[in-house]
C-alpha cells in the first residue's frame, strides 16, 4: 500500500539586504557582465572597492560560476563577505582616470 501522506515543503529564499554593510565598510560596487558585450566565454564579475588613500584602491571580487545565474545582489554579498574576511588587494590609483575608470580598465571586457 502506498503512503500518500506527503507533507508540502515550502522553500523560502533568503532576502539579501547589502545596504547597511556597504555603508559600514565604505564600499562601492561595480558589476561586469561580459555577456552584455557578446562575450559568453568569460564569467560575470562583481568588484567591491574603496579608496584606501590618495594613491591606492582596496578591491575584492566575486566571480560568478558558469553554472550559476548572475545576480548583482549575490555578487555584492560575496564582495562584502570577502572584505570582512580581509580577502582584498591593493591596486594603484590612476589619478588622471579616477577610481571608477581605474576599476573599469582592470575588469571591463
C-alpha positions as CSV (number, residue, x, y, z in Angstrom):
1,X,0.0,0.0,0.0
2,X,1.4,3.4,-1.0
3,X,1.9,6.2,1.5
4,X,0.0,9.3,0.2
5,X,0.5,11.4,3.3
6,X,3.2,13.7,1.9
7,X,4.0,17.0,3.6
8,X,4.4,20.0,1.4
9,X,7.8,21.7,2.0
10,X,8.0,25.4,1.2
11,X,11.4,26.7,0.2
12,X,11.9,30.2,1.4
13,X,14.6,32.3,-0.3
14,X,16.8,34.3,2.0
15,X,16.3,38.0,1.4
16,X,19.6,39.8,0.9
17,X,20.0,43.4,2.1
18,X,23.5,44.7,1.5
19,X,22.9,48.4,2.1
20,X,24.0,48.6,5.8
21,X,27.1,46.5,5.2
22,X,28.2,48.6,2.2
23,X,27.8,51.8,4.3
24,X,29.6,50.3,7.3
25,X,32.6,49.3,5.2
26,X,32.5,52.4,3.0
27,X,32.3,50.2,-0.2
28,X,31.2,50.9,-3.7
29,X,30.4,48.1,-6.1
30,X,30.7,47.7,-9.9
31,X,29.4,44.7,-11.9
32,X,30.9,43.5,-15.2
33,X,28.9,41.0,-17.3
34,X,30.8,40.0,-20.5
35,X,27.6,38.5,-22.0
36,X,26.3,42.1,-22.4
37,X,29.1,42.6,-24.9
38,X,28.6,39.4,-26.7
39,X,31.3,37.5,-24.8
40,X,29.7,34.4,-23.4
41,X,33.0,32.7,-22.5
42,X,34.1,34.9,-19.6
43,X,32.3,34.9,-16.3
44,X,30.5,37.9,-14.7
45,X,32.4,39.7,-12.0
46,X,31.4,41.9,-9.1
47,X,34.1,44.2,-7.8
48,X,33.9,45.9,-4.4
49,X,36.2,48.8,-3.8
50,X,37.1,51.7,-1.6
51,X,39.7,54.4,-1.7
52,X,42.5,53.4,0.8
53,X,44.4,56.6,0.5
54,X,45.2,59.2,-2.2
55,X,47.2,56.7,-4.3
56,X,45.6,53.3,-3.6
57,X,42.3,51.4,-4.1
58,X,41.4,48.4,-2.0
59,X,39.5,45.9,-4.0
60,X,37.9,42.4,-3.8
61,X,36.0,40.4,-6.4
62,X,33.2,37.8,-6.7
63,X,33.3,35.8,-9.9
64,X,30.1,34.0,-11.0
65,X,30.4,30.3,-11.6
66,X,29.5,29.2,-15.2
67,X,26.6,27.1,-13.9
68,X,25.1,29.8,-11.7
69,X,22.8,32.6,-12.7
70,X,24.5,36.0,-12.3
71,X,22.7,38.2,-9.8
72,X,24.1,41.5,-8.6
73,X,22.8,41.0,-5.0
74,X,24.6,37.7,-4.5
75,X,27.8,39.2,-6.1
76,X,27.6,42.2,-3.8
77,X,27.0,39.9,-0.7
78,X,30.1,37.8,-1.7
79,X,32.2,41.0,-2.1
80,X,31.1,42.2,1.4
81,X,32.0,38.8,2.9
82,X,35.4,39.0,1.3
83,X,36.0,42.4,2.8
84,X,35.0,41.2,6.2
85,X,37.4,38.3,5.8
86,X,40.3,40.5,4.7
87,X,40.4,39.0,1.2
88,X,41.4,42.2,-0.5
89,X,44.2,43.5,-2.6
90,X,45.6,47.0,-3.1
91,X,46.0,48.5,-6.6
92,X,47.4,51.8,-7.6
93,X,45.0,54.6,-8.5
94,X,45.5,56.1,-11.9
95,X,44.8,59.7,-10.8
96,X,44.1,61.0,-14.3
97,X,41.4,58.4,-14.8
98,X,39.7,58.4,-11.3
99,X,38.6,55.5,-9.2
100,X,35.8,54.1,-11.3
101,X,37.7,54.3,-14.6
102,X,40.7,52.6,-13.0
103,X,38.4,49.7,-11.9
104,X,36.8,49.6,-15.3
105,X,40.1,49.4,-17.1
106,X,41.0,46.4,-15.0
107,X,37.8,44.4,-15.4
108,X,35.9,45.6,-18.4
109,X,36.0,43.3,-21.3
